[in-house]
Amino acid sequence: METFSEERLGEFMGTMAGYMTGGALCFSVLLGDELGIYRAMAGAGSLSADDVAKRSDCNVRLVREWLDGQVAGGLVNYEPASDSYELSAEAAMALADDSSPAFVARGMNAFASLFMDIEKIKSAYQGDGGLSWGDHHKCLFNGTEWFFRTGYRASLATQWIPALDGVDDKLRKGAKVADVGCGHGASVVVMAEAYPKSKFWGFDFHAPSIKTSKARASDAGVAKQTKFKVATSKDYEGTIDLISFFDCLHDMGDPLGIARYAREHLEDDGTVLLVEPFALENRVQNISENPMAALLYTASSAICTPNSLSQEVGLGLGAQAGPGKLREVMSDAGFSRFRVAAETPLNLIIEARP
């Protein structure tokens, strides 16, 4: 057994202080987004605390305390001489502009849901491991949408689909696309906007998410191209040119059966687009070399894997399965071609074909 070291304890507590600060700032960012404080500051230049409070219609004493925390966390700039605060252009992209490819503020809803669902998550750990997606707090659904939505908007139609063999051209001419596990429809909306000649179907077993998907499509003006249905991953019919799974296959209880079902409903020259959280080939390498591993393993242990364990088969693939395990699943499902077509710090973009 390793002996106690005062120096190592100090280092460890420094690490813990960093994590506690990060957790507190995630809450503070969510609060700032919910109250509209970032939007009130964006592009306004230097503002006093009174100015910020007035522009956001909030209590000035609380706003000043919030602002000082933001300054201490490096999110907001401060000028002592004039006692003024300013949101930089870069910070505004991440925190105030929900059309920006860097916007992350609303994604903090997902972290909030972890705390709200602590008793349910504890019960899963102390029981059979299962906790269905739909049994989480609604903050999870909003947070997941916004956590991934900006990446889809920035890259899906401009980089990811063009990286697939012949798919961009096929969709431009007009094709049938099924988005399985569509959530709030962020990916469907992006594809429908980019490929107006194609038809899109979104399927999800979570009825409130399907309701939101329809609203998102209507707001974006793509309702005529899209149809959404409450359905499991083995309920859709017909043959389809492109079947997509965005950050969801690992959440499913029977990913092999679901991939096999997709293979059976794919056109002979069709494609499966599998977007999964970024991971390296094996656990040891992933833990030591993937900067997203701590975040994604933690989310997987509280959300993704419990959802899988709540369903039939309950494989528990996990959000950090990595390309090797995903390749094995798709191969066993009858796909002969599998490749990582693109990657980002957050996602693997995978092409599977018959």
C-alpha positions as CSV (number, residue, x, y, z in Angstrom):
1,M,0.0,0.0,0.0
2,E,1.3,3.4,-1.0
3,T,2.3,5.6,1.9
4,F,0.6,9.0,2.6
5,S,2.3,12.0,1.0
6,E,1.4,15.6,2.0
7,E,2.7,16.8,-1.4
8,R,0.5,14.3,-3.4
9,L,-2.5,15.2,-1.2
10,G,-2.0,18.9,-2.1
11,E,-1.8,18.1,-5.8
12,F,-4.9,15.9,-5.6
13,M,-6.9,18.6,-3.7
14,G,-5.8,21.1,-6.4
15,T,-7.2,18.8,-9.0
16,M,-10.5,18.6,-7.0
17,A,-10.7,22.4,-6.6
18,G,-10.4,22.6,-10.4
19,Y,-13.3,20.2,-10.9
20,M,-15.4,21.9,-8.3
21,T,-14.7,25.3,-10.1
22,G,-15.7,23.8,-13.4
23,G,-18.9,22.4,-12.1
24,A,-19.9,25.7,-10.5
25,L,-19.1,27.6,-13.7
26,C,-21.2,25.1,-15.7
27,F,-24.1,26.0,-13.5
28,S,-23.3,29.7,-13.8
29,V,-23.2,29.5,-17.6
30,L,-26.6,27.8,-17.7
31,L,-28.0,30.5,-15.4
32,G,-26.5,33.2,-17.6
33,D,-28.1,31.7,-20.7
34,E,-31.5,31.1,-19.0
35,L,-31.6,34.8,-17.8
36,G,-30.4,36.2,-21.1
37,I,-27.4,37.9,-19.5
38,Y,-24.9,36.9,-22.2
39,R,-27.3,38.1,-24.9
40,A,-27.7,41.4,-23.1
41,M,-23.9,41.8,-23.1
42,A,-23.1,40.6,-26.6
43,G,-21.8,43.4,-28.8
44,A,-22.6,46.1,-26.2
45,G,-19.0,46.9,-25.3
46,S,-18.0,47.8,-21.7
47,L,-20.9,47.8,-19.3
48,S,-21.3,48.5,-15.6
49,A,-23.0,45.9,-13.4
50,D,-26.0,48.3,-13.3
51,D,-26.0,48.3,-17.1
52,V,-26.0,44.5,-17.3
53,A,-28.7,44.2,-14.7
54,K,-30.9,46.7,-16.5
55,R,-30.4,45.2,-19.9
56,S,-31.2,41.7,-18.6
57,D,-33.9,42.8,-16.3
58,C,-32.2,41.2,-13.3
59,N,-31.3,42.1,-9.7
60,V,-28.2,44.2,-9.8
61,R,-26.6,42.8,-6.6
62,L,-26.9,39.3,-7.8
63,V,-25.7,40.2,-11.3
64,R,-22.6,41.8,-9.9
65,E,-21.8,38.7,-7.9
66,W,-22.4,36.5,-11.0
67,L,-20.3,38.8,-13.2
68,D,-17.3,38.6,-10.7
69,G,-17.5,34.8,-10.8
70,Q,-17.5,34.9,-14.6
71,V,-14.5,37.2,-14.6
72,A,-12.7,35.0,-12.1
73,G,-13.4,32.0,-14.3
74,G,-12.0,33.8,-17.4
75,L,-15.4,34.0,-19.2
76,V,-16.0,37.7,-19.0
77,N,-13.5,40.6,-19.2
78,Y,-13.2,43.2,-16.5
79,E,-11.6,46.7,-16.4
80,P,-10.9,47.8,-12.8
81,A,-10.3,51.4,-13.7
82,S,-13.9,51.9,-15.0
83,D,-15.4,49.0,-13.0
84,S,-16.8,47.7,-16.2
85,Y,-17.4,44.3,-17.8
86,E,-17.3,43.1,-21.4
87,L,-18.1,39.9,-23.3
88,S,-15.5,39.3,-26.0
89,A,-16.6,38.4,-29.5
90,E,-15.3,34.9,-29.0
91,A,-17.1,34.5,-25.7
92,A,-20.3,35.8,-27.4
93,M,-20.0,33.1,-30.0
94,A,-19.8,30.4,-27.3
95,L,-22.3,31.8,-24.8
96,A,-24.7,34.3,-26.5
97,D,-25.2,33.4,-30.2
98,D,-27.2,30.2,-30.5
99,S,-26.7,30.2,-34.3
100,S,-22.9,30.1,-33.8
101,P,-21.0,26.8,-34.5
102,A,-19.3,27.3,-31.1
103,F,-22.4,27.9,-29.0
104,V,-22.3,25.7,-25.9
105,A,-24.2,27.5,-23.1
106,R,-27.5,25.7,-23.5
107,G,-25.7,22.3,-23.5
108,M,-25.2,22.9,-19.8
109,N,-28.7,21.6,-19.3
110,A,-27.3,18.1,-19.6
111,F,-25.0,18.6,-16.6
112,A,-28.0,20.0,-14.6
113,S,-30.0,16.9,-15.3
114,L,-27.3,14.7,-13.8
115,F,-27.7,16.4,-10.4
116,M,-31.5,16.4,-10.7
117,D,-31.6,12.7,-11.4
118,I,-29.1,11.6,-8.7
119,E,-31.7,9.5,-6.8
120,K,-32.7,7.7,-10.0
121,I,-29.1,7.1,-11.0
122,K,-28.3,5.8,-7.6
123,S,-31.2,3.3,-7.8
124,A,-29.8,2.1,-11.2
125,Y,-26.4,1.5,-9.7
126,Q,-27.9,-0.4,-6.7
127,G,-30.3,-2.4,-8.9
128,D,-30.3,-3.9,-12.3
129,G,-28.4,-0.9,-13.9
130,G,-31.4,0.2,-16.0
131,L,-32.6,3.8,-16.3
132,S,-34.6,4.6,-19.4
133,W,-33.8,7.8,-21.4
134,G,-37.4,9.0,-21.0
135,D,-37.2,8.8,-17.2
136,H,-34.6,11.5,-16.9
137,H,-35.3,15.2,-16.2
138,K,-36.3,17.2,-19.3
139,C,-33.1,19.2,-19.0
140,L,-31.3,16.2,-20.4
141,F,-33.2,16.3,-23.6
142,N,-32.7,20.0,-24.1
143,G,-29.0,19.8,-23.1
144,T,-28.3,16.9,-25.5
145,E,-29.9,18.7,-28.4
146,W,-27.8,21.8,-27.8
147,F,-24.6,19.8,-26.9
148,F,-24.6,18.3,-30.4
149,R,-26.7,20.7,-32.5
150,T,-23.9,23.2,-33.2
151,G,-21.6,20.5,-34.5
152,Y,-24.4,19.2,-36.8
153,R,-25.0,22.7,-38.1
154,A,-21.4,23.4,-38.7
155,S,-20.2,20.1,-40.2
156,L,-23.0,17.6,-41.1
157,A,-23.8,18.8,-44.6
158,T,-20.5,20.6,-45.3
159,Q,-18.0,17.9,-44.2
160,W,-19.5,14.7,-42.8
161,I,-21.9,13.7,-45.5
162,P,-19.5,14.8,-48.3
163,A,-16.9,12.5,-46.7
164,L,-19.2,9.5,-47.4
165,D,-18.9,7.6,-50.8
166,G,-21.4,9.2,-53.2
167,V,-23.9,10.1,-50.6
168,D,-23.8,13.9,-51.0
169,D,-24.6,13.6,-54.7
170,K,-27.4,11.1,-54.1
171,L,-29.0,13.4,-51.6
172,R,-28.7,16.4,-53.9
173,K,-30.6,14.5,-56.6
174,G,-33.2,13.2,-54.1
175,A,-33.1,10.3,-51.8
176,K,-34.9,8.7,-48.8
177,V,-33.2,9.2,-45.4
178,A,-34.2,7.7,-42.1
179,D,-32.7,9.2,-38.9
180,V,-33.1,6.6,-36.2
181,G,-33.1,7.9,-32.6
182,C,-33.6,11.4,-33.9
183,G,-34.2,13.1,-30.5
184,H,-35.2,16.7,-31.0
185,G,-34.6,16.5,-34.8
186,A,-31.5,18.7,-35.0
187,S,-29.8,16.4,-37.5
188,V,-32.9,16.0,-39.6
189,V,-33.4,19.7,-39.8
190,V,-29.8,20.3,-40.9
191,M,-30.0,17.6,-43.6
192,A,-33.4,18.8,-44.9
193,E,-32.2,22.4,-45.2
194,A,-29.1,21.2,-47.1
195,Y,-30.8,18.7,-49.4
196,P,-34.3,20.1,-50.4
197,K,-34.9,17.3,-53.0
198,S,-34.6,14.5,-50.5
199,K,-37.2,13.2,-48.0
200,F,-36.5,12.6,-44.3
201,W,-38.1,10.5,-41.7
202,G,-37.2,10.8,-38.0
203,F,-37.9,8.0,-35.5
204,D,-37.6,8.1,-31.8
205,F,-39.2,6.0,-29.0
206,H,-39.5,9.2,-26.8
207,A,-42.8,10.9,-27.6
208,P,-42.0,14.3,-26.2
209,S,-38.9,14.4,-28.4
210,I,-40.9,13.7,-31.5
211,K,-43.3,16.5,-30.6
212,T,-40.3,18.8,-30.3
213,S,-38.9,17.5,-33.6
214,K,-42.0,18.5,-35.5
215,A,-41.9,22.0,-34.0
216,R,-38.2,22.4,-34.9
217,A,-38.9,21.3,-38.5
218,S,-41.8,23.7,-38.8
219,D,-39.8,26.6,-37.4
220,A,-37.0,25.8,-39.9
221,G,-39.4,25.7,-42.9
222,V,-38.7,22.0,-43.7
223,A,-42.0,20.4,-42.5
224,K,-43.0,19.3,-46.0
225,Q,-39.8,17.4,-46.4
226,T,-39.8,15.7,-43.0
227,K,-42.0,13.2,-41.1
228,F,-41.5,12.2,-37.5
229,K,-42.9,9.2,-35.8
230,V,-42.8,7.7,-32.3
231,A,-41.2,4.3,-33.0
232,T,-38.5,2.0,-31.8
233,S,-35.3,1.4,-33.8
234,K,-36.9,-1.7,-35.4
235,D,-40.3,-0.3,-36.3
236,Y,-39.7,1.6,-39.6
237,E,-40.5,0.0,-43.0
238,G,-39.5,0.1,-46.6
239,T,-36.0,0.4,-48.2
240,I,-33.9,3.5,-47.6
241,D,-30.9,5.2,-49.2
242,L,-29.3,6.6,-46.1
243,I,-30.0,5.4,-42.5
244,S,-28.4,7.6,-39.8
245,F,-27.7,7.1,-36.1
246,F,-26.5,10.3,-34.5
247,D,-24.9,9.8,-31.1
248,C,-27.4,7.1,-30.1
249,L,-26.5,3.5,-31.2
250,H,-24.4,3.0,-28.1
251,D,-27.4,4.0,-26.0
252,M,-29.5,1.2,-27.4
253,G,-30.1,-2.2,-25.7
254,D,-29.6,-4.2,-28.8
255,P,-27.2,-2.4,-31.2
256,L,-26.4,-5.5,-33.1
257,G,-30.1,-6.3,-33.8
258,I,-30.8,-2.7,-34.6
259,A,-27.8,-2.5,-37.1
260,R,-29.0,-5.8,-38.6
261,Y,-32.5,-4.3,-39.0
262,A,-31.0,-1.3,-40.7
263,R,-29.1,-3.6,-43.1
264,E,-32.3,-5.3,-44.0
265,H,-34.0,-2.0,-44.8
266,L,-31.1,-0.4,-46.7
267,E,-31.1,-0.1,-50.5
268,D,-28.5,-2.4,-52.2
269,D,-26.2,0.7,-52.7
270,G,-27.3,2.4,-49.5
271,T,-25.2,3.7,-46.6
272,V,-25.4,3.8,-42.8
273,L,-24.1,7.0,-41.3
274,L,-23.0,6.3,-37.7
275,V,-22.0,9.3,-35.6
276,E,-20.6,8.2,-32.3
277,P,-18.8,10.0,-29.4
278,F,-15.0,10.2,-30.1
279,A,-13.0,7.4,-28.6
280,L,-9.8,5.5,-29.3
281,E,-9.4,1.8,-29.9
282,N,-9.1,0.4,-26.4
283,R,-9.8,1.5,-22.8
284,V,-6.2,1.9,-21.7
285,Q,-5.4,4.1,-24.6
286,N,-8.6,6.0,-24.4
287,I,-8.3,6.8,-20.7
288,S,-4.7,8.0,-21.1
289,E,-4.9,9.8,-24.4
290,N,-8.4,11.0,-25.1
291,P,-9.0,14.4,-23.6
292,M,-12.8,13.8,-23.8
293,A,-12.7,10.5,-22.0
294,A,-13.4,11.7,-18.4
295,L,-16.5,13.6,-19.6
296,L,-17.8,10.9,-21.9
297,Y,-17.2,8.0,-19.5
298,T,-19.0,9.9,-16.8
299,A,-22.0,10.7,-19.0
300,S,-22.1,7.2,-20.2
301,S,-22.1,5.8,-16.7
302,A,-25.1,7.9,-15.7
303,I,-27.1,8.2,-19.0
304,C,-26.1,6.0,-21.9
305,T,-25.2,2.7,-20.4
306,P,-28.2,2.7,-17.9
307,N,-30.5,3.4,-20.9
308,S,-29.1,0.4,-22.7
309,L,-29.4,-1.8,-19.7
310,S,-33.1,-0.8,-19.4
311,Q,-33.9,-2.3,-22.8
312,E,-34.0,-5.8,-24.4
313,V,-30.6,-7.5,-24.6
314,G,-29.0,-4.7,-22.6
315,L,-25.6,-4.9,-24.2
316,G,-24.4,-1.8,-22.5
317,L,-22.0,-0.8,-25.3
318,G,-21.3,2.6,-23.7
319,A,-20.4,6.0,-25.2
320,Q,-16.7,5.1,-25.3
321,A,-17.0,1.9,-27.3
322,G,-14.5,3.1,-29.9
323,P,-14.1,2.2,-33.6
324,G,-13.0,-1.4,-33.0
325,K,-16.1,-2.5,-31.1
326,L,-18.3,-0.5,-33.5
327,R,-16.7,-2.2,-36.4
328,E,-17.4,-5.6,-34.8
329,V,-21.1,-4.7,-34.3
330,M,-21.6,-3.6,-37.9
331,S,-19.7,-6.5,-39.3
332,D,-21.8,-9.0,-37.3
333,A,-24.9,-7.2,-38.6
334,G,-23.9,-7.9,-42.2
335,F,-22.0,-4.9,-43.3
336,S,-18.9,-5.6,-45.3
337,R,-17.5,-2.1,-45.5
338,F,-16.7,0.0,-42.5
339,R,-14.5,3.1,-42.2
340,V,-14.1,6.2,-40.1
341,A,-14.8,8.8,-42.7
342,A,-14.1,11.9,-40.5
343,E,-13.6,12.8,-36.9
344,T,-13.8,15.8,-34.6
345,P,-12.7,16.2,-31.0
346,L,-16.2,15.2,-30.0
347,N,-17.3,12.7,-32.7
348,L,-16.4,9.8,-34.9
349,I,-18.2,9.9,-38.3
350,I,-18.4,6.3,-39.6
351,E,-19.6,4.9,-42.9
352,A,-21.0,1.4,-43.1
353,R,-22.1,-0.2,-46.3
354,P,-23.4,-3.7,-47.4
